[in-house]
Amino acid sequence: MADVAARAGVSSQTVSRVANNRENVDAATREKVLSAMRDLGYRPNTAARALVTGRFGALGVVSFDVGAHGNARTLAAIADAAREADYSVNFMGVRTQTEAAVRQAFQHLMLQSVDGIVLIESQILDTPSLQLPPTMPVVVADGDTGHRYPNVDFDQAHGTHSVVAHLLGLGHRTVWHVAGPRDSFAARRRAETWQRTLTESGAPVPDVLHGDWTAESGYRAGRELAGRPEVTAVFAANDQMALGLMRALHEAGRDVPGDISVAGFDDISEAAFLHPPLTTVHQDFDIVGRHCVTLLLDQINGRTDGPHRMAVEPALVVRASTAPPAAGPGS
């Protein structure tokens, strides 16, 4: 730090303020210090900084199945928002759906000296009331809103109701559902709202088919539904399953949307380029990730007057895969 101060012609205190991203340094002086840091290859000592500030400059993320679309997008958004706030991100994956496994992941991250942790709790754990280390700031994303921790999630009920109501509004007698796995919070919420929307509309509630979020599982469900002439509309709990479903219907000679309307959920980047383009529910994972970081930094910095929960409202995107039913047994 003394070398940087000498090169820039400023005091060590000024170098410290720049290194800690303080605002009380004018732009010209800040650039001189940053230039000297680059010239000398200076990197702040994070351990020494932590002794002074009490902050390590790192956030942790614990998640199940980072390969899942929503989890991956949320993790990427958290990393972007953390970087903008001058924080790094340490990730820890969890394979088993137990409180013990989650707590172990938290302990690993705490040993890596993180200031707070986001838990992307997309899976249902073996206990209804998760207990985490009380000294660590925590935010839960895509989890059980009954937890006592700050929470960020999509309004799954709103998104599901909008897509099912859209299909019923087109004139379909009912809507079949390819649900996600039974151990997923998102799948459970979407299935519950699908059933409730049909019941409140006076529509029959068909038996639900379960997939595992993959296109392959949607394809299997599609092969089963393709042979049922009464099926005129299907809501798949995510776009990947909708993609597989549409492939199976095409192979069976069932036209989408002429014979069967298909809708998904998530609005993956490929949804607009399927044939036909997929009606789906758009979820803005960037907003969720940013809200997670905001709530976490509020806790880290001792701000307790902000919101404890944030619900992000998804939006229905109507494309060419849904249409009024043709005259026939299911219409």
N, C-alpha and C positions, 0 to 999 in steps of 0.2 A: 504493500500500500504506500509506503514511503517512496518507493521508486516511481510509482505512478504519479504521486503528488509532485515529485521533483520534475518529471517529464512534462506534466501539464502546467506546472507553475502555480499550483494551488495548495491548500492545506490538506493534511490527512483527513481532517473532519469532512472536507468537501468530497474527497474520494469516497469516504464511508457513506455519505448521503446519496451519492450517485449509485454506489454499489447496492444500496438498500432501496433504490428507486423512490427516494423521498422527493417531494415536490418543491422544496425550498431551495432549488438550484436553477439559475437562469439557463436558457437553452444553449447559449454560446459556451458557457463554462461546462455544462454537461457534455457537450460534444467534444470539448478539449480532453476531458477526463476519459470519455469512452474511446477516443482516438489513442490516447496513451495506453489504455488497457489493451487495445488490440495490438499496438506496436510491441508491447512487452509480454503479451500472452498471459495477462493477469486473469486469474479466476478467483472469485471470493471463496474463502474457506467457510464452507457451510456449517461445520461443527462450531467454529468460532462465532459465526453469525448467530447460531442458535443459542449460544451462551448469553449473548447480549440481548437478542430480540425475543427469545423463547419460541421462535418459529424455525422449522426445518426447511420450509419452502417446497414441501412435497405433499401430495394428496394420494390416498389409496383408493382402489376400486376392487370390490369383491363381486364376482358374478358367476352364475351358472352358464354353461354352454355359450361361450363367446362367439361361436359360429352362427348362432341364431341371428336373423336379420335385425330384430329390434335391439338385442343386447349389443351387437357389434356397432350399430349406428349410435346408440346411446354412449357407449364407451368412447367412440371417436369424438363425439360432441363434447364430452367431459374433458377429454385431452385438449381439445382446441380452446375451450373456455379457460382451463387451468393455465395453459401456456400464455394466454393473453393476460392473466393475472400474475404472471411470473412464478408459476408453480409447475413442478414436474408431476408426473403421475406414475405410481407403482401399481401393477395389476396382480391380483391373485385369483386364480380360478378355483371353483369348488365343484367336485364331482358328485358327492353324496348329499342327499337332501335332508341333512340333520343339523340341529342347532350346534352340536359339537363340532361339525366340520366348518361351519361358518365362524364359530368362535376361534377355532384354530387358525383360520385364514386371517382373522383380525389380529391374533397374536403375532403372526409372521410379519404383517405389515407394521405393527407397532414396534417390532424390533428393527425395522428399516427406518424408523424415525419419521413417520408421517404425521401431519398436523390434523388430519381428519380423514374420514372414510365414507365413500358412497357404496352402499350395498344395492346392487341390481338384483332384487329378490324375485326373479321371474318364476321360480319354482316353489311349490308348497312344501314347507318343512315338516318335520316330524313333531313339531310342537306349535300350538297356536299362538304362543306369546314368547317371542324371541327376546332373550336377555343378553345384552352386549356390554363390554367394559364401560362403566359409567364415566370414566375420565376422558373418553375419546369422542369428539364431535362426530355425529353420524347423520347421514341423510339416506333414506330408502327410496329407490326408484323402482317402479313397476312391481310393487309388493303389496302386502296386506295393509290397507289403510287403517286397520285397527291397532297397528303398532303405536307406541308412544313416541316414535321418532319422527322428525320432520320428513315429509313425504312429497314426492313429485310423481305424478302419473297422468296418463291420458284418461279422459272421461270415456271409458270403454262402453258404458251404457248408452251415452249419446251417439257414439259412432255406430254401434250395432243397431240401435233403434232406427237411425236414419237409413241404413241400407235395407233393413227388412221392410220398413215402411215404404221405401221406394219401390220394392218389388211388389208388395201388396197393392200399392197405388197404381201400378201398371195393369192390374186386373188379375194377377195370379191368385188362385184360390188359397194356396198356402206356399210356404217356402221351406225347402229341405235344408238341412244344415250338416256340413262336414266340419266337426269341431276339432280343436287341437287336443293335445294330450290331457288326460284327466288331472295330472299333477302340475298344471300350469295355471297361475292366477289369471292371466289374460284369457286363456281358453275357457276357463270356468265362467268368468264374467260375461264373455260374449255369448256363451251357450245359455246362460240364465236370462240374459236380456232378449235373445232370440225367442226363447220360449214365452217370456212375459209379453213381448210385443204381439206374438201370434194370439195368445190367450186374450189379451185386451182388445184385439181386433176381431175376435170371434172366429178366428181361422183355426182349422185343425192343426194339431201339433204332431208332425211325423216323428218316427224314431230317429234319434240322432246317430250319425256315423262318426267315429273318432279316427283321426289321423295323428301324425306326429310332427306336423309342420312341414314335412318334405313333399316335393312334387310327386314322389313315388307313392306316398300314402294317398294323395289326392287322386292319383291315377287309379289306384285300387278302388277307392270309393266311387269314382266315375264309372268304372266297369260295372259296379253293382247297380248304380242309379240308371245307367243307360238302358237297361232292360225293363224299366218300369214306365209304362206309358203315362201314368198319372203324374209323373214328375215334370213340372214346367219351369221351376225356378229353384236355384240352389245358391245358398250363401256359404262360402268357404271361409274359415276363420283366419286364413292368411292367403296372400297372393300365390305363394309357391304351391299350395295345395290346389288353388283354383287353376293354376297352370296345368298341373297333372290331370285334374278333372276334365278340363277342356280337351286335352289330348285324347283321353279315353272316349269322350263323347264323339269326337271327330272320327275316331277309328270305328265306332259303332254306327256311324251314319246319322247321328243326331246333330242337327245344325244348332249352332250358338250364334244368335239368340232365337232363330226361327222356331226351333223345337223346345229348347231349354235355355232360359236366361241364367247367367252365371255372374256372381259378384264375389269379390274378395275383400281383403282387409290389409292395410299397411301402405299401399301405393308404392311398391318397389319401383326402381327406375325403369325396369323393363315392362311394367304394366301397360304403359301407353303404346307399346310397340308389339304387343301380342296380336294374334289374328283370331277374332276381332279384338280391338283394344279393350282392356278390362275395366269395368265399373268396380270401384273399390273405395275404401275409406283412407284418406291421407292422414298420416301421423307425422308430425314435425319433430323428429328425434333431436334435432339441433336445439330446439327450444327446451326440451326436457333436460338435455345435458347442461345447458347454461343455467337453468333454474337450480339444478342439483349443486353446481359449483357456487352459485349465489347464496343458497341456504347454508352450505357448508362454511363458506367464508364468513357469513354473518355470525355463526357460532364461534368460529376460531377467533374472530375479532371482538367477541363479547357483545354483539348486537342482538338483543333478544326481543326487539319490538316489531320485527318483520313477520311475514306470514309463516305459519307452521306447516301448511300444506298448500301445494299448488296443483291444480288440475288443468291440463292442457286439452282444449277441445279439438277433436279431430274433425275433418270435413269430408263429406261425401263428394266423390268425383264420378260423375256419370259419363260413361263412354258407351261404345257400341255393343258390349256383350249382354246388355239387358234390353228387353223390349216387351210389349204386351204379348200375352200368350196367343198362340194360334188356336183356332177352334178345335176342340178335341176333348178327350176324356178328362184331362186335368184342368181345363179352363173353366 
